[in-house]
Amino acid sequence: MSFKFPLATSSWGKEEIDAMQRVITSGMFTMGANVQAFERDFAQYVGSQHCVMVNSGSSANLLMVAALFYTKNPKLKLQRGDEVIVPAVSWSTTYYPLYQYGLKIKFVDIDLHTLNYDLDQLEQSVTDKTRAIMAVNLLGNPNNFGRIQQIIGKRNIVLMEDNCESMGATFQGKQAGTFGVMGSFSSFFSHHISTMEGGLIVTDDEELYHILLSLRAHGWTRNLPKHNLVCGEKSDDPFEESWRFVLPGYNVRPIELEGALGVEQVKRLPTMVEERRKNGKLLQATLGKHPDIIIQREIGESSWFGFSLVIRPGSQLTRKALVVKLNELGFECRPIVAGNFAKNEVVKYFDSEVHGTLKNAEHIDQNGLFVGNHHCPIPEAFAALAKL
């Protein structure tokens, strides 16, 4: 089915096509100089010391969790059985790395209006057993990191960010994805920038950066600096270092085509985020006082990944009827991320528990959806939404 207002559209222009052609002409497709350039440029954009590109945002989450098992820093180091708090609404690969590394997952409800943590529930869920909090910035909306840092206080709790949906969002002038010890991003087609597939991890911690470099490519030393915080000092003989494995890593490397695309896309990113914010203002003006629909309440400055539409509790409107109406108006729509993830069958494999109840996550699961936002003006979309 073809939609007048799809969830996503291409953000590529001639520059991206030319960049790919240069890579094709070079004959060098494996991870190299273009990936390094994109990492440098993206780190500069978000204001982080270090950036590691991988093949997806899901892999970024995997390496982010894994790195905390191999750090020598006792304040950051996790071990199997440690408790990690997560919001009940997010994508599957927010949770899977936590399960895969044997962590205890505690689901906490979300706020019906912001779609991020219910901060009172988060505060109540923290115990002496809590070792980490995964903050997920949903649909472009950053969390209230001031409040989260107050909740953590002086406790030895590691803050991580899944920022795969919120590239370019800011809270109090600081980029989302840079509040935790590490933050993950996605550059999949439908996200703020597109490198086809792709993900990134940013951090200011040099040891974690070195661990990520090794984990990304087989756990070997080849991509590490001569003097590094994983194996100490490398041999000057590249042959000796060819197959030296120091960590149980993966192969989640990106390719040069993706790096070259990223270099061009990050140049466009400030403008694309600004256009998304302009569209967000129009959404607020169009549906901010709708009698049956709640739109997402902005925290800080959202980068407006998409536009959530949640049926108000007590309304007679049904989601099925809302989907039909939106489709008739030309909108492609989807559930809000994965809804209440704690109800999924896969959770039977997790070591997990639910803090309190997940009434808002369940309401979102049954009564929420989102439509697309874009990096360009879409006045016709708001004229259509005004008919709801």
C-alpha positions as a printed Julia matrix, in Angstrom:
388×3 Matrix{Float64}:
   0.0     0.0    0.0
   1.33    3.41  -0.95
   0.93    6.26   1.56
   0.92    9.99   0.92
   2.59   10.47   4.31
   5.03    7.55   4.83
   6.94    6.91   8.03
  10.25    7.8    6.41
  11.73    9.3    3.25
  15.26    9.47   1.88
  17.54   12.24   3.1
  20.18   11.62   0.45
  21.19   14.04  -2.28
  23.86   14.23  -4.95
  26.59   14.45  -2.31
  25.7    11.04  -0.87
  25.55    9.42  -4.3
  28.92   10.92  -5.21
  30.4     9.74  -1.9
  29.29    6.16  -2.57
  30.67    6.32  -6.1
  34.07    7.41  -4.76
  34.13    4.35  -2.52
  33.1     2.08  -5.39
  35.82    3.55  -7.59
  38.43    3.08  -4.85
  37.67   -0.63  -4.52
  38.11   -0.35  -0.72
  34.89   -1.45   0.95
  35.95   -2.75   4.36
  36.15   -0.44   7.36
  38.7     2.29   6.74
  39.28    6.02   6.35
  35.65    6.98   5.61
  34.41    5.27   8.76
  37.11    7.03  10.78
  36.13   10.38   9.29
  32.48    9.85  10.15
  33.38    8.85  13.71
  35.46   12.02  14.07
  32.74   14.26  12.66
  29.96   12.67  14.69
  31.93   12.91  17.94
  32.46   16.6   17.21
  28.74   17.09  16.51
  27.58   15.61  19.83
  30.52   16.93  21.85
  32.04   13.59  22.87
  35.69   12.63  23.05
  35.29    9.32  21.27
  32.96    7.62  18.77
  32.88    4.05  17.44
  30.76    3.19  14.41
  29.21   -0.28  14.13
  26.81   -2.01  11.76
  23.57   -1.09  13.6
  22.09    0.65  16.62
  21.32   -2.81  18.0
  25.01   -3.72  17.82
  25.82   -0.39  19.47
  23.69   -1.43  22.45
  25.36   -4.85  22.53
  28.88   -3.43  22.61
  27.89   -0.77  25.13
  26.72   -3.42  27.59
  29.62   -5.75  26.82
  32.21   -3.05  27.47
  31.04   -2.71  31.06
  31.97   -6.34  31.67
  35.57   -5.84  30.57
  36.43   -2.49  32.1
  38.96   -2.47  34.92
  37.15    0.47  36.56
  35.31   -0.95  39.61
  32.83    1.93  39.54
  31.7     0.95  36.04
  32.23   -2.8   35.96
  29.14   -5.01  35.77
  28.86   -8.72  36.46
  26.21  -11.35  35.84
  23.25  -11.02  38.16
  23.55   -7.25  38.57
  20.24   -5.38  38.44
  19.61   -2.99  35.55
  16.51   -0.77  35.41
  14.85   -0.31  32.02
  11.71    1.48  30.78
   8.9    -0.88  29.81
   8.53    0.76  26.38
  11.47    0.46  24.02
  12.8    -1.6   21.14
  13.76   -5.25  21.6
  17.5    -4.72  21.32
  17.47   -2.34  24.25
  16.83   -5.43  26.37
  18.48   -8.34  24.58
  22.12   -7.44  25.39
  21.17   -7.21  29.07
  19.73  -10.72  28.93
  22.67  -12.02  26.86
  25.11  -10.84  29.54
  23.12  -12.36  32.39
  21.88   -9.14  33.97
  18.73   -8.89  36.06
  16.22   -6.7   34.2
  13.75   -4.56  36.15
  10.94   -3.02  34.08
   9.64    0.39  35.15
   6.59    2.21  33.83
   6.73    5.18  31.5
   5.03    8.56  31.63
   1.88    8.69  29.5
   2.74   12.14  28.17
   6.54   12.13  27.67
   6.79    8.39  26.82
  10.05    8.28  28.79
  10.49    7.09  32.38
   7.81    7.83  34.94
  10.4     9.5   37.14
   8.57    8.89  40.4
   8.34    5.19  39.56
  12.01    5.19  38.58
  12.99    6.73  41.91
  10.94    4.16  43.82
  12.42    1.28  41.84
  16.05    2.0   42.73
  17.38   -0.25  45.5
  20.76   -1.2   46.93
  20.84   -3.95  44.29
  20.61   -1.54  41.37
  23.88   -1.3   39.43
  22.78    0.39  36.22
  19.99    2.43  34.64
  19.31    2.3   30.92
  17.78    5.6   29.85
  15.89    5.35  26.56
  15.1     8.62  24.8
  11.93    7.74  22.91
  10.83    9.16  19.54
  13.27   12.07  19.71
  12.47   13.09  23.29
  15.36   13.32  25.78
  14.85   12.22  29.37
  14.98   14.67  32.26
  18.59   13.93  33.09
  18.68   16.46  35.89
  16.1    14.42  37.78
  17.74   11.11  36.85
  21.09   12.31  38.19
  19.36   13.38  41.4
  17.86    9.9   41.72
  21.27    8.3   41.23
  22.9    10.74  43.63
  26.05    9.27  45.19
  25.03    5.67  44.54
  27.35    3.5   42.48
  24.95    3.24  39.55
  26.06    3.32  35.92
  23.92    5.39  33.55
  23.73    4.26  29.9
  21.68    5.81  27.1
  19.87    4.16  24.24
  19.58    7.23  22.05
  18.88    5.4   18.8
  15.65    7.35  18.21
  16.79   10.75  19.44
  19.86   11.9   17.55
  20.1    15.68  17.78
  17.88   16.03  20.85
  19.19   18.19  23.69
  18.52   18.65  27.39
  19.72   21.91  28.94
  21.91   22.5   25.89
  23.68   19.13  26.05
  23.22   16.44  23.41
  21.14   13.41  24.33
  23.33   10.33  24.23
  26.14   12.09  26.14
  24.7    12.05  29.66
  25.54    8.42  30.37
  28.97    6.82  30.46
  28.13    5.67  26.92
  25.32    6.42  24.49
  24.12    4.55  21.41
  22.76    5.97  18.16
  21.24    4.52  14.98
  21.72    5.63  11.39
  19.25    3.18   9.9
  17.23    4.39   6.9
  14.21    5.65   8.84
  16.22    7.56  11.47
  17.51   11.13  11.64
  20.4    10.38   9.31
  20.79    7.36   7.06
  23.86    5.3    6.24
  21.59    2.42   5.07
  22.41    0.34   8.15
  24.6     1.68  10.92
  25.04    2.59  14.55
  27.38    4.57  16.77
  28.55    4.63  20.38
  29.96    7.76  22.0
  31.89    8.05  25.25
  34.34   10.32  27.03
  36.0     7.35  28.76
  39.23    6.37  27.01
  39.36    2.84  28.4
  35.8     2.09  27.3
  36.67    3.51  23.88
  39.59    1.11  23.54
  37.44   -1.81  24.71
  34.8    -0.92  22.12
  37.42   -0.81  19.35
  38.52   -4.33  20.23
  35.03   -5.75  20.75
  33.86   -4.38  17.39
  36.37   -6.48  15.44
  36.89   -9.99  16.8
  38.33   -8.88  20.15
  41.72   -8.43  18.49
  44.35   -5.76  19.07
  44.78   -4.67  15.45
  42.63   -1.52  15.7
  43.98   -0.43  19.09
  46.57    2.34  19.55
  50.11    1.15  20.31
  49.68    2.26  23.92
  46.17    1.36  25.04
  44.09    0.53  28.09
  43.16   -2.99  27.02
  46.44   -4.84  26.49
  48.92   -2.16  27.5
  51.47   -1.93  24.7
  51.32   -3.51  21.26
  54.25   -4.93  19.37
  55.74   -2.82  16.59
  55.54   -5.87  14.34
  52.16   -5.8   12.54
  52.56   -9.49  11.69
  52.78  -10.37  15.38
  49.67   -8.34  16.1
  47.67   -9.74  13.17
  45.88  -12.44  15.14
  46.24  -11.39  18.76
  42.9   -11.76  20.56
  42.43  -10.16  23.98
  38.64   -9.87  24.43
  35.69  -12.14  23.47
  34.45   -9.8   20.8
  32.25   -9.77  17.72
  32.4    -8.76  14.1
  30.01   -5.8   13.91
  32.14   -3.57  11.72
  30.52   -1.11   9.31
  31.65   -0.73   5.71
  33.2     2.2    3.89
  30.02    2.98   1.94
  28.25    3.61   5.26
  31.1     5.75   6.57
  31.14    7.86   3.42
  27.38    8.37   3.65
  27.73    9.35   7.3
  30.29   12.04   6.51
  27.8    13.7    4.17
  24.74   13.1    6.33
  26.22   14.62   9.48
  26.79   17.82   7.51
  23.04   17.97   6.92
  22.1    16.93  10.46
  21.73   20.38  12.12
  19.41   21.58   9.36
  17.43   18.33   9.32
  16.9    18.46  13.08
  15.81   22.1   12.83
  13.22   21.19  10.18
  11.94   18.35  12.34
  11.56   20.79  15.23
   9.6    23.21  13.07
   7.27   20.34  12.21
   7.04   19.49  15.91
   5.8    23.02  16.63
   3.14   22.63  13.96
   2.05   19.33  15.51
   1.71   21.01  18.9
  -0.37   23.79  17.36
  -2.55   21.35  15.44
  -3.24   18.62  18.02
  -2.08   20.05  21.36
  -5.67   20.48  22.59
  -7.33   17.56  20.85
 -10.14   16.14  23.03
  -9.32   12.48  22.3
  -5.61   12.39  21.51
  -2.47   13.04  23.59
   0.69   14.09  21.74
   4.15   13.68  23.22
   5.14   16.31  25.78
   8.58   17.67  24.96
  11.42   17.45  27.49
  14.3    19.76  26.66
  14.46   20.06  22.88
  13.14   17.01  21.08
  14.48   16.05  17.68
  10.99   14.69  16.86
  11.74   11.27  15.39
   8.01   10.79  14.79
   4.65   11.98  16.08
   3.0     9.83  18.73
  -0.79    9.84  19.0
  -2.16    8.3   22.19
  -5.89    7.99  22.83
  -6.8     9.7   26.09
  -7.94    7.44  28.94
 -11.75    7.42  29.0
 -12.13    8.43  25.35
 -14.61    6.49  23.22
 -12.18    6.56  20.3
 -10.56    3.2   19.53
  -7.12    2.64  18.06
  -8.59    0.55  15.27
 -10.84    3.45  14.28
  -7.91    5.88  14.55
  -5.76    3.7   12.29
  -8.54    3.51   9.71
  -8.99    7.29   9.76
  -5.25    7.93   9.49
  -4.92    5.51   6.59
  -7.8     7.24   4.84
  -5.99   10.55   5.29
  -2.86    9.01   3.75
  -0.75    8.26   6.83
   1.37    5.19   7.35
   1.36    4.38  11.07
   2.97    1.95  13.51
   2.66    0.99  17.19
   4.81    3.08  19.52
   8.12    1.23  19.34
   7.4    -2.25  20.77
   4.63   -1.2   23.16
   4.72   -2.78  26.61
   7.72   -5.0   26.05
   7.32   -6.82  29.36
   4.28   -8.68  27.95
   6.22  -10.2   25.03
   6.71  -13.96  24.96
  10.48  -13.6   24.72
  10.6   -12.21  28.28
  10.18  -15.78  29.59
  13.89  -16.19  28.86
  14.87  -13.11  30.88
  15.81  -12.91  34.53
  13.39  -10.04  35.09
  10.82   -8.43  37.33
   8.29   -5.62  37.08
   8.37   -2.74  39.5
   4.81   -1.95  40.58
   2.43   -1.89  37.65
   2.93   -0.91  34.02
  -0.42    0.8   33.52
   0.9     3.55  31.25
   3.01    1.17  29.18
  -0.06   -1.02  28.78
  -2.21    1.96  27.8
   0.38    2.9   25.16
   0.44   -0.72  24.02
  -3.32   -0.79  23.46
  -4.06    2.84  22.56
  -0.95    4.39  21.03
   0.6     4.73  17.6
   2.9     7.08  15.74
   3.11    8.65  12.31
   6.19    9.91  10.52
   8.02   13.18  10.79
  10.48   14.32   8.15
  13.53   16.51   7.59
  11.59   18.92   5.37
   8.36   20.95   5.58
   5.17   18.83   5.43
   2.3    21.36   5.67
  -0.13   19.0    3.9
   0.35   16.48   6.7
  -0.76   18.96   9.34
  -3.74   20.03   7.27
  -4.71   16.35   7.19
  -4.11   15.81  10.92
  -6.37   18.78  11.66
  -9.24   16.62  10.36
  -8.88   14.07  13.17
